[in-house]
Amino acid sequence: MPYFAQHGYASYALSLRGHGSSQGKERLRWWRIADYVADVAQVAASLPAPPIIVGHSAGGFIVQKYLETHQAPAAVLLASVAPSGALPIVLSMAARHPLVFLRAMPTLDMQRLIGTPALSREWLFSSRMSADQVAQFTARMQNESFLAFMDMSLLSLVRRAKIRTPLLVLGAHGDRLTPPRTIEATARAYGTQAQIFPGMAHDMMLEPGWEEVAASILAWLQQQMA
């Protein structure tokens, strides 16, 4: 956010209901993707002008759902869940760590899937991220809605034909959650080309070299706004 503010873009971040300091933590497991889309719409409507929307991972899926029914000057999908859904992510997690997956499902505890430094390193961060940084970021992670996870997997997939907003689709070469083939398929679905960054994993905004990703977004936005 400071990077984009320094380049003339007023930048805002929101905490979805049940996240950060927002209300709704007591019902976290039962919020739907539609609830999160409503949160985005509420914040967007409060701003002086329709905002450029940027979403990472599940946030990218929420951005796509928002754009089904709302207009935006442009949007960026960063290591995003594909419009076809998160089922490949579910299957990959279950295949790589079946016991962890089986423990998570009966309790609807999504945090179990990435809740240790070892697991978050495997799914979210590259080898360039220090152990101290991985531990620091893992300690700040929280649980996620089980119903939202189901919506992304099967129940509320993106109706991409409704989306007319210009999209920038970015991914990371070392991403195990949304690998390059997934990012490239997302880009094709929207009639554009993906940009894949080498040496990075899923959490591109935290990885060493994030400035390159930010600069790419900035250059694309300048082209769109010209």
Solvent accessible surface area in square Angstrom, and as a share of the most:
residue,aa,sasa,rsa
1,M,109,0.49
2,P,96,0.60
3,Y,40,0.15
4,F,40,0.17
5,A,55,0.43
6,Q,146,0.65
7,H,86,0.39
8,G,71,0.68
9,Y,53,0.20
10,A,83,0.65
11,S,36,0.23
12,Y,125,0.48
13,A,80,0.62
14,L,72,0.36
15,S,55,0.35
16,L,32,0.16
17,R,62,0.23
18,G,0,0.00
19,H,28,0.13
20,G,46,0.44
21,S,118,0.76
22,S,34,0.22
23,Q,163,0.73
24,G,9,0.09
25,K,107,0.45
26,E,145,0.65
27,R,113,0.41
28,L,20,0.10
29,R,91,0.33
30,W,114,0.40
31,W,31,0.11
32,R,90,0.33
33,I,2,0.01
34,A,72,0.55
35,D,34,0.18
36,Y,3,0.01
37,V,19,0.11
38,A,50,0.39
39,D,15,0.08
40,V,15,0.08
41,A,22,0.17
42,Q,133,0.59
43,V,51,0.29
44,A,11,0.09
45,A,88,0.69
46,S,85,0.55
47,L,33,0.17
48,P,130,0.82
49,A,63,0.49
50,P,93,0.58
51,P,29,0.18
52,I,43,0.22
53,I,18,0.09
54,V,81,0.47
55,G,5,0.05
56,H,39,0.18
57,S,24,0.15
58,A,31,0.24
59,G,24,0.23
60,G,0,0.00
61,F,0,0.00
62,I,8,0.04
63,V,5,0.03
64,Q,0,0.00
65,K,24,0.10
66,Y,8,0.03
67,L,4,0.02
68,E,16,0.07
69,T,92,0.54
70,H,63,0.28
71,Q,139,0.62
72,A,13,0.10
73,P,57,0.36
74,A,0,0.00
75,A,0,0.00
76,V,0,0.00
77,L,0,0.00
78,L,11,0.06
79,A,0,0.00
80,S,1,0.01
81,V,5,0.03
82,A,9,0.07
83,P,10,0.06
84,S,82,0.53
85,G,4,0.04
86,A,1,0.01
87,L,68,0.34
88,P,85,0.53
89,I,19,0.10
90,V,21,0.12
91,L,108,0.54
92,S,37,0.24
93,M,14,0.06
94,A,27,0.21
95,A,82,0.64
96,R,116,0.42
97,H,54,0.24
98,P,70,0.44
99,L,118,0.59
100,V,33,0.19
101,F,28,0.12
102,L,112,0.56
103,R,132,0.48
104,A,0,0.00
105,M,50,0.22
106,P,107,0.67
107,T,60,0.35
108,L,37,0.18
109,D,30,0.16
110,M,13,0.06
111,Q,58,0.26
112,R,105,0.38
113,L,10,0.05
114,I,39,0.20
115,G,31,0.30
116,T,64,0.37
117,P,68,0.43
118,A,75,0.58
119,L,19,0.09
120,S,0,0.00
121,R,70,0.25
122,E,35,0.16
123,W,3,0.01
124,L,12,0.06
125,F,7,0.03
126,S,17,0.11
127,S,107,0.69
128,R,125,0.46
129,M,1,0.01
130,S,54,0.35
131,A,74,0.57
132,D,118,0.61
133,Q,71,0.32
134,V,3,0.02
135,A,46,0.35
136,Q,100,0.45
137,F,39,0.16
138,T,12,0.07
139,A,89,0.69
140,R,187,0.68
141,M,40,0.18
142,Q,69,0.30
143,N,28,0.14
144,E,50,0.22
145,S,0,0.00
146,F,33,0.14
147,L,44,0.22
148,A,1,0.01
149,F,26,0.11
150,M,57,0.25
151,D,1,0.01
152,M,10,0.04
153,S,5,0.03
154,L,101,0.50
155,L,104,0.52
156,S,33,0.21
157,L,67,0.33
158,V,15,0.09
159,R,128,0.47
160,R,123,0.45
161,A,78,0.60
162,K,102,0.43
163,I,12,0.06
164,R,181,0.66
165,T,11,0.07
166,P,58,0.37
167,L,15,0.07
168,L,16,0.08
169,V,1,0.01
170,L,0,0.00
171,G,0,0.00
172,A,0,0.00
173,H,124,0.55
174,G,41,0.40
175,D,5,0.02
176,R,117,0.43
177,L,19,0.09
178,T,1,0.00
179,P,20,0.12
180,P,30,0.19
181,R,178,0.65
182,T,30,0.18
183,I,1,0.00
184,E,70,0.32
185,A,42,0.33
186,T,2,0.01
187,A,1,0.01
188,R,163,0.60
189,A,31,0.24
190,Y,40,0.15
191,G,74,0.71
192,T,49,0.29
193,Q,162,0.72
194,A,29,0.23
195,Q,74,0.33
196,I,45,0.23
197,F,4,0.02
198,P,100,0.63
199,G,45,0.43
200,M,4,0.02
201,A,5,0.04
202,H,3,0.01
203,D,12,0.06
204,M,0,0.00
205,M,84,0.37
206,L,62,0.31
207,E,0,0.00
208,P,45,0.28
209,G,32,0.31
210,W,90,0.32
211,E,85,0.38
212,E,102,0.46
213,V,4,0.03
214,A,7,0.05
215,A,47,0.36
216,S,21,0.14
217,I,8,0.04
218,L,15,0.07
219,A,49,0.38
220,W,36,0.13
221,L,7,0.03
222,Q,98,0.43
223,Q,131,0.58
224,Q,69,0.31
225,M,92,0.41
226,A,122,0.94
